[in-house]
Amino acid sequence: MAPLSSSSPHTAASALRRARKLLFVRIHALACLPDAGFCAGFDAIVTAIEADLAHEQIVMETLAFDGLRERLAENALLLASLHRIVTQVEAGNAELGRVALAAAADLLSLHRLTTDLALVLARPASPVPNHSHAARPPKAGPGRRRKP
């Protein structure tokens, strides 16, 4: 992964969105599998979620993201919950895994929204052009005459 600078929040936000989109594709694909396939793939999706959250943490730390501590606490709770049920899901409890994965997807979706909003709010405001008409003389044109 290339180093990020705090001057590139738009690039960072794009990278986070792209990674999260790919994760959602994987989550959806797993959710569509029959129970046996779902149970077999659950540990891999938990690992993918963990990697995605680690990437998110690096980006957010680099950008000095407001609310990072709270986000990390939420991520830790999510991962602890998923890791706690991996053996039950691998043993065939697909229903438990599906409920947990749906909740994880909801939380990750909420994170995506709040991250986007925070990065937009963190962007420096672009300078407002000076459209003051007092600084320039009136234009002479057809039907207009300049005063001598």
Secondary structure, DSSP 8 states (H G I E B T S, - for coil): -----TT-HHHHHHHHHHHHHHHHHHHHHHHTS-HHHHHHHHHHHHHHHHHHHHHHHHHHHHTT-TTHHHHHHHHHHHHHHHHHHHHHHHTT-HHHHHHHHHHHHHHHHHHHHHHHHHHHHHS---------STTS-----TT-----
